[in-house]
Amino acid sequence: MTDEFVTSEIKNQISIITFETPKSNALPGKILEKLAQTILDEGSKKEVKAILLKSAGEKSFCGGASFDELLEIEELETSKKFFGGFAKVLNAMRTCRKIVVVRVQGKTTGGGVGIACAADYCFGTENSALALTELNLGIGPFVIGPFVERKIGIAAFSAMALDAEFRSAEWCLNHNIYNSISNSIEEMDLKLEEFLNKLSSRTSEALALIKKVSWENSAHFEKLMPERIEMSARLILEDSAKANIEKIKERLRNK
């Protein structure tokens, strides 16, 4: 088993997609590409009624972009490809014809917040706080912005982007990111299993139509992406951004 992977398996007509990376499940470019393609592949299978997207471990759900990879980026095209990876994942969640359920077991930052917000239904625990921390790096949550705004509104999104502070799981529940929060991972998984069993008993056509109706006002997201990708891609090339990332990495090492 490698330190970075994306796996999928089908159980009771539910495709379970799991990703894992060693540093808080932060996502490097190759994992983003694999994750997006896996979502599309699993979503195209007739026997699949819904997708469960989750990460491995019991701590962080997703630490956003891989700091190590961000530090290595030196050219604009490479940078655009990297941030385009997040756009591919979110658009795969949006455009696949299957309901995507997301399981958030712990703290989540940056692009991971986008994944939670791109879910059709999302489960969390009391430890599943979220933060848009991109400004700390010297960029902003531009690529994930449309997906976050869709769930919480532009005012709440702007506040999250500017203060970069964690919002509690209860806040996320009240702002439509989470549909359920539990006191523990075990409790969450019991609720999740019950919900997925219900989905597996529903008709595929009805689920697909609910998906279509839920996202019918989002076609413009795809047109926004090239400009949003370039915003982040250019800013992360600045020396100040690299210095910010190094400082954060050093602070994390000293914890």
C-alpha positions as CSV (number, residue, x, y, z in Angstrom):
1,M,0.0,0.0,0.0
2,T,1.3,3.4,-0.9
3,D,1.1,6.6,1.2
4,E,-1.1,8.2,-1.4
5,F,-4.1,6.5,-3.0
6,V,-7.6,6.6,-4.3
7,T,-9.7,3.4,-4.1
8,S,-13.2,2.5,-5.0
9,E,-15.5,-0.4,-4.2
10,I,-19.2,-1.1,-4.7
11,K,-21.4,-2.3,-1.8
12,N,-25.2,-2.5,-2.0
13,Q,-25.2,-0.3,-5.1
14,I,-23.2,2.4,-3.4
15,S,-19.7,3.2,-4.8
16,I,-17.4,4.0,-1.9
17,I,-14.5,6.2,-3.0
18,T,-11.7,6.7,-0.5
19,F,-8.6,8.9,-0.7
20,E,-5.6,9.1,1.6
21,T,-2.4,11.1,1.7
22,P,0.1,11.1,4.7
23,K,-0.2,14.8,5.6
24,S,-3.8,15.5,6.8
25,N,-5.2,14.0,3.6
26,A,-3.9,17.1,1.7
27,L,-4.2,16.7,-2.0
28,P,-1.4,16.7,-4.6
29,G,-2.1,17.0,-8.3
30,K,-1.9,13.3,-9.2
31,I,-4.4,12.4,-6.5
32,L,-6.8,15.2,-7.6
33,E,-6.7,13.9,-11.2
34,K,-7.3,10.3,-10.0
35,L,-10.1,11.4,-7.7
36,A,-11.9,13.3,-10.4
37,Q,-11.6,10.5,-12.9
38,T,-12.8,7.9,-10.3
39,I,-15.9,10.0,-9.5
40,L,-16.7,10.2,-13.2
41,D,-16.0,6.5,-13.8
42,E,-18.1,5.3,-10.8
43,G,-20.9,7.8,-11.7
44,S,-21.2,6.2,-15.1
45,K,-21.9,2.7,-13.8
46,K,-25.5,1.6,-14.2
47,E,-25.3,-0.5,-11.0
48,V,-24.3,2.4,-8.9
49,K,-27.1,4.5,-7.3
50,A,-25.0,6.9,-5.3
51,I,-21.4,7.6,-4.4
52,L,-19.9,7.9,-0.9
53,L,-16.8,10.1,-0.9
54,K,-14.6,9.9,2.1
55,S,-11.0,10.1,3.3
56,A,-9.0,7.6,5.4
57,G,-8.1,7.9,9.1
58,E,-9.9,9.4,12.0
59,K,-8.5,12.9,12.1
60,S,-8.5,15.5,9.2
61,F,-10.9,14.9,6.4
62,C,-8.8,17.0,4.0
63,G,-6.1,19.5,4.4
64,G,-6.7,21.2,1.1
65,A,-3.8,21.6,-1.4
66,S,-0.5,19.8,-0.8
67,F,2.0,22.3,0.6
68,D,4.9,20.3,-0.7
69,E,3.6,20.5,-4.2
70,L,2.7,24.2,-4.0
71,L,6.3,24.9,-3.0
72,E,7.6,23.1,-6.1
73,I,5.5,25.0,-8.6
74,E,7.6,27.5,-10.5
75,E,5.7,28.0,-13.8
76,L,2.2,29.4,-14.5
77,E,1.1,26.5,-16.7
78,T,2.1,24.0,-14.0
79,S,0.3,26.1,-11.4
80,K,-2.8,26.3,-13.6
81,K,-2.8,22.5,-14.0
82,F,-2.6,22.0,-10.3
83,F,-5.5,24.3,-9.3
84,G,-7.4,22.9,-12.3
85,G,-7.2,19.6,-10.5
86,F,-9.5,20.9,-7.8
87,A,-11.9,22.3,-10.4
88,K,-12.0,18.8,-12.0
89,V,-12.9,17.1,-8.7
90,L,-15.6,19.6,-7.9
91,N,-17.1,19.6,-11.4
92,A,-17.0,15.8,-11.4
93,M,-19.1,15.8,-8.3
94,R,-21.4,18.3,-9.8
95,T,-21.9,16.7,-13.3
96,C,-21.9,13.0,-12.5
97,R,-25.5,11.8,-12.6
98,K,-25.2,10.1,-9.2
99,I,-25.9,11.6,-5.8
100,V,-22.6,12.2,-4.0
101,V,-22.6,11.8,-0.2
102,V,-19.5,13.1,1.6
103,R,-18.3,11.9,5.0
104,V,-16.3,14.5,7.0
105,Q,-14.8,12.9,10.1
106,G,-12.6,15.8,11.2
107,K,-11.2,19.3,10.6
108,T,-11.1,20.5,7.0
109,T,-9.4,23.4,5.3
110,G,-9.1,25.0,1.9
111,G,-10.1,22.8,-1.0
112,G,-11.5,20.2,1.4
113,V,-14.2,22.7,2.2
114,G,-15.0,22.8,-1.5
115,I,-15.5,19.1,-1.5
116,A,-17.8,19.2,1.5
117,C,-19.8,22.0,-0.2
118,A,-20.0,20.1,-3.5
119,A,-21.7,17.2,-1.8
120,D,-25.3,16.5,-2.4
121,Y,-25.6,15.4,1.2
122,C,-22.9,15.7,3.8
123,F,-22.3,14.0,7.2
124,G,-20.0,15.4,9.9
125,T,-19.0,15.0,13.6
126,E,-18.7,17.6,16.3
127,N,-15.0,17.8,15.5
128,S,-15.6,18.6,11.8
129,A,-14.8,22.3,11.9
130,L,-14.1,24.0,8.5
131,A,-11.9,26.9,7.5
132,L,-11.1,28.7,4.3
133,T,-7.3,29.2,5.0
134,E,-6.2,30.3,1.5
135,L,-5.6,33.9,2.5
136,N,-3.0,32.7,5.0
137,L,-1.0,31.5,2.0
138,G,-1.4,34.7,0.0
139,I,-4.1,33.4,-2.4
140,G,-7.9,33.0,-2.0
141,P,-10.6,30.3,-2.3
142,F,-11.3,31.3,-5.9
143,V,-11.8,27.8,-7.5
144,I,-14.0,26.5,-4.7
145,G,-15.8,29.8,-4.3
146,P,-18.9,29.0,-6.4
147,F,-19.5,25.8,-4.6
148,V,-19.2,27.3,-1.2
149,E,-21.3,30.3,-2.1
150,R,-24.0,28.0,-3.4
151,K,-24.3,26.4,0.1
152,I,-23.8,29.4,2.5
153,G,-24.4,32.5,0.5
154,I,-22.0,35.2,-0.7
155,A,-21.8,37.2,2.6
156,A,-20.9,34.2,4.7
157,F,-18.4,33.0,2.0
158,S,-16.7,36.5,2.0
159,A,-16.4,36.4,5.8
160,M,-14.9,32.9,5.8
161,A,-12.4,33.9,3.1
162,L,-11.3,37.1,4.9
163,D,-10.9,35.9,8.5
164,A,-9.7,32.3,7.7
165,E,-11.1,31.2,11.0
166,F,-12.6,27.8,11.8
167,R,-16.4,27.4,11.8
168,S,-17.8,24.8,14.1
169,A,-19.7,21.8,12.9
170,E,-22.9,23.3,14.4
171,W,-22.3,26.5,12.3
172,C,-21.8,24.3,9.2
173,L,-25.1,22.5,10.0
174,N,-26.9,25.8,10.3
175,H,-25.4,27.0,7.1
176,N,-26.4,24.0,5.0
177,I,-22.9,22.5,4.5
178,Y,-23.7,19.5,6.8
179,N,-27.0,17.8,6.8
180,S,-26.2,15.7,9.9
181,I,-23.6,16.0,12.7
182,S,-22.8,13.4,15.3
183,N,-21.0,13.2,18.6
184,S,-18.6,10.6,17.3
185,I,-17.3,9.0,14.2
186,E,-19.1,5.7,15.2
187,E,-22.4,7.5,15.6
188,M,-21.9,9.3,12.3
189,D,-21.2,6.0,10.5
190,L,-24.3,4.4,11.8
191,K,-26.4,7.3,10.5
192,L,-24.5,7.2,7.2
193,E,-25.1,3.5,6.8
194,E,-28.8,4.0,7.4
195,F,-29.0,6.8,4.9
196,L,-27.1,4.9,2.2
197,N,-29.3,1.9,2.7
198,K,-32.3,4.1,2.0
199,L,-30.6,5.5,-1.1
200,S,-29.9,2.0,-2.4
201,S,-33.6,1.2,-2.2
202,R,-34.6,4.3,-4.3
203,T,-35.0,4.3,-8.1
204,S,-32.0,5.4,-10.1
205,E,-34.1,7.6,-12.3
206,A,-35.6,9.5,-9.4
207,L,-32.2,10.0,-7.8
208,A,-30.7,11.2,-11.1
209,L,-33.5,13.7,-11.5
210,I,-33.1,15.1,-8.0
211,K,-29.4,15.5,-8.8
212,K,-30.3,17.4,-12.1
213,V,-32.8,19.7,-10.4
214,S,-30.4,20.4,-7.5
215,W,-27.7,21.6,-9.8
216,E,-29.7,23.2,-12.6
217,N,-28.5,26.7,-11.8
218,S,-24.8,25.9,-11.8
219,A,-24.0,25.5,-15.5
220,H,-22.0,28.8,-15.3
221,F,-19.6,27.3,-12.8
222,E,-17.6,25.8,-15.6
223,K,-17.3,29.1,-17.4
224,L,-16.0,30.7,-14.2
225,M,-13.2,28.1,-13.7
226,P,-10.5,29.3,-16.2
227,E,-10.4,32.8,-14.6
228,R,-10.6,31.5,-11.1
229,I,-7.9,28.9,-11.7
230,E,-5.6,31.6,-13.0
231,M,-6.2,33.9,-10.0
232,S,-4.8,31.2,-7.6
233,A,-2.2,30.0,-10.1
234,R,-0.6,33.5,-10.5
235,L,-0.7,34.4,-6.8
236,I,0.9,31.1,-5.6
237,L,4.0,31.9,-7.7
238,E,4.7,35.0,-5.7
239,D,7.7,34.8,-3.3
240,S,5.5,36.0,-0.5
241,A,3.2,33.0,-1.0
242,K,6.1,30.6,-0.9
243,A,7.4,32.2,2.3
244,N,3.9,32.0,3.9
245,I,3.7,28.3,3.1
246,E,7.2,27.7,4.6
247,K,6.2,29.5,7.8
248,I,3.0,27.4,8.1
249,K,4.9,24.2,7.5
250,E,7.4,25.1,10.2
251,R,4.7,25.9,12.7
252,L,3.0,22.6,12.0
253,R,6.3,20.8,12.5
254,N,6.8,22.4,15.9
255,K,3.4,21.5,17.2
